[in-house]
């Protein structure tokens, strides 16, 4: 799996960390970020489909 590096404001990391760990929904930051990316991309796909911008499947 490729690794990426991004700069993230401290306040976003603080918010993210509230959902990570034993009492959180995610095991670690990476899992939380991947889940967020998947959900965001799914939402963007839904918006594109409603706007007629999705490429037809081949």
Number of C-alpha atoms within 10 A of each C-alpha: 3 3 4 5 5 5 5 8 8 9 9 9 11 10 10 16 15 12 16 17 12 9 9 13 12 18 13 15 15 11 13 17 13 11 13 12 12 11 12 12 12 12 12 12 14 14 13 13 12 10 9 10 11 12 8 6 4 3
